[in-house]
Amino acid sequence: MNKITLYGADWCPDCRRAKSYLKDNNITFEFVDVDLDKEATAKVETINNGKRIIPTVIINNKPYTNPNNAKLASILGINPEGQLTLFGADWCPDCRRAKSYLNDNGVKFLFIDVDKHDWATAKVEEINNGKRIIPTILLNEVPYTNPDNAKLKELLNIDTNKEHKVYDSIIIGGGAAGLTTSIYAQRDRFNTLILEKKNIGGNAFLTEKIENYPGFTEISGPKLMERMEHQAKTYGAEIKTGEEVSNIERKGELFELTTIMGTYLTKTVVLSTGSTYRKLGIPNEGDLIGSGVHFCATCDGAFYRDKEVVVIGGGNSALEEGIFLAGFCKTVKIINRSAEFKASKTYIEKLNSIDNIEVYTDNTPISFTKNDKNLFKGIIVKDNKTEEEKEITADGAFIFIGLIPNTKSFKGLVDLNNQGFITTKNLAETSVKGIFAAGDCREGAIAQVAAATGEGVLASYGIRNFLK
Ligand SMILES: Cc1cc2nc3c(=O)[nH]c(=O)nc-3n(C[C@H](O)[C@H](O)[C@H](O)COP(=O)(O)OP(=O)(O)OC[C@H]3O[C@@H](n4cnc5c(N)ncnc54)[C@H](O)[C@@H]3O)c2cc1C
């Protein structure tokens, strides 16, 4: 067994990092606090030519000055192939995407949950100039911020040149609509591939609580979507995440789909790409996205525990997410451009009964503000009646002002309405035979999980009729 002594102090972030790393890997060690032990300080100074550098770690009588985790791993044989460390969190969609890509391709890596280690959060901030961006990976000690799958493929020399198979159906988008199409089509013995640009689950994965999906009085979005994914896989669906379809072309009887990873051939296509959050388009918004300005309370709300946030919007999503944030934030200030909320009465009533929610209706957002460190400070709003502008300060902001259909890549391929939603008839048929549409990207969609699953069923019947 290795004999390890770690000389350090509680206030030293690198000492905490090294301690956590050893503990996480079940390595036994002795910790000596140099602040409490003069002899230990002298020892550290002797090892480091008179300098007090901590942590200093002695492993089997050999000293190491401030060894990073990769060094500790290599000395102690932890994660031996693990030149790759992935800093992330379970709630972060891109972390899950990167983890599943690495796992799918048999790449060994060390996952460090930033929620469990404050040294890891500090490390991520140090790499990203103060921003908490995850996933951040360290490959042979070189950092990469949120690499997409193509970048991971390039960095790790992953060979994805597999035989060109023809699918009965390729489903673009792994939300409720896409997963349901796949479940039904697989049970009809059609082979399907789901291509998902981010992670399986779509928008429903982002919501903390779903109370209106039949069969469940209450279920978390991630849990519901994981069940759908599991069901699709059980019936044999193939799923690839981190693959955005950028082009669809006819190739004789087939369609060829292009993603950053290559091309795929299929007899039918289902467009189930959902919708995206609308931005305010005000100054400083772009700069602050991800570090002060957010669109998903379930994803980023945890960063604001016991802090103050503003929520912008007045519909169901804004109020639902504002109420969710009020559960653990100190204060939630809801800013609504109109004098009245558009949300349902249930939400408005709930909102009024919560003490730590402040409401600013009839106020137009003008610009986000930054402090002298260039970090988020607040938002300037204009009172629509008095035209008076004022700054509302907070620690972060969440924007919930509607959705834009994710159909840009299909413009010119299938008919879209003025707002970009895909127009359909009969069994989810688009203007192109063999291409179907389902869910929130479709004109007239109800934008509810149950509705999206129903549309997925229709698309699967469309596939069945077409392939017959
Ligand atoms: C905050 C919030 C709370 C909600 N709460 C509820 C609720 O309580 N109850 C309820 O019923 N509904 C709720 N909804 C609505 C519900 O989530 C949606 O109606 C549902 O997710 C729509 O499913 P979908 O499959 O059509 O689209 P999405 O869920 O949006 O899935 C589309 C998928 O396609 C992927 N994609 C997009 N473009 C491409 C491309 N080019 N290539 C590959 N993949 C692509 C996206 O990444 C996404 O994963 C909520 C929505 C939000 C945003």
The ligand as an SDF file (V2000), in Angstrom:
LIG
                    3D

 53 58  0  0  0  0  0  0  0  0999 V2000
  -39.3090   25.2860  -19.5890 C   0  0  0  0  0  0  0  0  0  0  0  0
  -40.3420   24.4260  -20.2190 C   0  0  0  0  0  0  0  0  0  0  0  0
  -41.3060   23.8150  -19.4350 C   0  0  0  0  0  0  0  0  0  0  0  0
  -42.2730   22.9900  -20.0170 C   0  0  0  0  0  0  0  0  0  0  0  0
  -43.1950   22.3800  -19.2250 N   0  0  0  0  0  0  0  0  0  0  0  0
  -44.1030   21.5330  -19.7830 C   0  0  0  0  0  0  0  0  0  0  0  0
  -45.0520   20.8300  -18.9800 C   0  0  0  0  0  0  0  0  0  0  0  0
  -45.0680   20.9690  -17.7470 O   0  0  0  0  0  0  0  0  0  0  0  0
  -45.9270   20.0240  -19.5980 N   0  0  0  0  0  0  0  0  0  0  0  0
  -45.9600   19.8360  -20.9610 C   0  0  0  0  0  0  0  0  0  0  0  0
  -46.7570   19.0680  -21.4560 O   0  0  0  0  0  0  0  0  0  0  0  0
  -45.0670   20.5000  -21.7370 N   0  0  0  0  0  0  0  0  0  0  0  0
  -44.1550   21.3290  -21.1920 C   0  0  0  0  0  0  0  0  0  0  0  0
  -43.2640   21.9950  -21.9970 N   0  0  0  0  0  0  0  0  0  0  0  0
  -43.3500   21.8540  -23.4440 C   0  0  0  0  0  0  0  0  0  0  0  0
  -42.7250   20.5560  -23.9250 C   0  0  0  0  0  0  0  0  0  0  0  0
  -41.4360   20.4260  -23.3740 O   0  0  0  0  0  0  0  0  0  0  0  0
  -42.6500   20.5240  -25.4320 C   0  0  0  0  0  0  0  0  0  0  0  0
  -43.9190   20.7230  -25.9520 O   0  0  0  0  0  0  0  0  0  0  0  0
  -42.0900   19.1940  -25.9420 C   0  0  0  0  0  0  0  0  0  0  0  0
  -40.8060   19.0050  -25.4450 O   0  0  0  0  0  0  0  0  0  0  0  0
  -42.0370   19.1790  -27.4550 C   0  0  0  0  0  0  0  0  0  0  0  0
  -41.4380   18.0010  -27.8770 O   0  0  0  0  0  0  0  0  0  0  0  0
  -40.7470   17.9190  -29.3220 P   0  0  0  0  0  0  0  0  0  0  0  0
  -40.2280   16.5270  -29.4410 O   0  0  0  0  0  0  0  0  0  0  0  0
  -41.6530   18.4170  -30.3530 O   0  0  0  0  0  0  0  0  0  0  0  0
  -39.5600   18.9680  -29.2980 O   0  0  0  0  0  0  0  0  0  0  0  0
  -38.3360   19.1410  -28.3240 P   0  0  0  0  0  0  0  0  0  0  0  0
  -38.6340   18.6000  -27.0040 O   0  0  0  0  0  0  0  0  0  0  0  0
  -37.9460   20.5530  -28.4430 O   0  0  0  0  0  0  0  0  0  0  0  0
  -37.2180   18.2110  -29.0030 O   0  0  0  0  0  0  0  0  0  0  0  0
  -36.6260   18.5520  -30.2260 C   0  0  0  0  0  0  0  0  0  0  0  0
  -35.2240   18.0070  -30.2710 C   0  0  0  0  0  0  0  0  0  0  0  0
  -34.6680   18.1900  -31.5780 O   0  0  0  0  0  0  0  0  0  0  0  0
  -33.3110   18.5270  -31.4690 C   0  0  0  0  0  0  0  0  0  0  0  0
  -32.9070   19.1960  -32.7240 N   0  0  0  0  0  0  0  0  0  0  0  0
  -33.2670   20.4210  -33.1680 C   0  0  0  0  0  0  0  0  0  0  0  0
  -32.7230   20.6870  -34.3700 N   0  0  0  0  0  0  0  0  0  0  0  0
  -32.0060   19.5810  -34.7080 C   0  0  0  0  0  0  0  0  0  0  0  0
  -31.2120   19.2330  -35.8340 C   0  0  0  0  0  0  0  0  0  0  0  0
  -31.0740   20.0400  -36.8950 N   0  0  0  0  0  0  0  0  0  0  0  0
  -30.5890   18.0230  -35.8380 N   0  0  0  0  0  0  0  0  0  0  0  0
  -30.7220   17.1680  -34.7820 C   0  0  0  0  0  0  0  0  0  0  0  0
  -31.4730   17.4560  -33.6930 N   0  0  0  0  0  0  0  0  0  0  0  0
  -32.1120   18.6410  -33.6540 C   0  0  0  0  0  0  0  0  0  0  0  0
  -33.2830   19.4170  -30.2470 C   0  0  0  0  0  0  0  0  0  0  0  0
  -31.9960   19.4730  -29.6760 O   0  0  0  0  0  0  0  0  0  0  0  0
  -34.2950   18.7340  -29.3200 C   0  0  0  0  0  0  0  0  0  0  0  0
  -33.6960   17.8020  -28.4590 O   0  0  0  0  0  0  0  0  0  0  0  0
  -42.2780   22.8020  -21.4260 C   0  0  0  0  0  0  0  0  0  0  0  0
  -41.3150   23.4200  -22.2160 C   0  0  0  0  0  0  0  0  0  0  0  0
  -40.3440   24.2320  -21.6290 C   0  0  0  0  0  0  0  0  0  0  0  0
  -39.3220   24.8790  -22.5000 C   0  0  0  0  0  0  0  0  0  0  0  0
  1  2  1  0
  2  3  1  0
  2 52  2  0
  3  4  2  0
  4  5  1  0
  4 50  1  0
  5  6  2  0
  6  7  1  0
  6 13  1  0
  7  8  2  0
  7  9  1  0
  9 10  1  0
 10 11  2  0
 10 12  1  0
 12 13  2  0
 13 14  1  0
 14 15  1  0
 14 50  1  0
 15 16  1  0
 16 17  1  0
 16 18  1  0
 18 19  1  0
 18 20  1  0
 20 21  1  0
 20 22  1  0
 22 23  1  0
 23 24  1  0
 24 25  2  0
 24 26  1  0
 24 27  1  0
 27 28  1  0
 28 29  2  0
 28 30  1  0
 28 31  1  0
 31 32  1  0
 32 33  1  0
 33 34  1  0
 33 48  1  0
 34 35  1  0
 35 36  1  0
 35 46  1  0
 36 37  1  0
 36 45  1  0
 37 38  2  0
 38 39  1  0
 39 40  1  0
 39 45  2  0
 40 41  1  0
 40 42  2  0
 42 43  1  0
 43 44  2  0
 44 45  1  0
 46 47  1  0
 46 48  1  0
 48 49  1  0
 50 51  2  0
 51 52  1  0
 52 53  1  0
M  END
$$$$
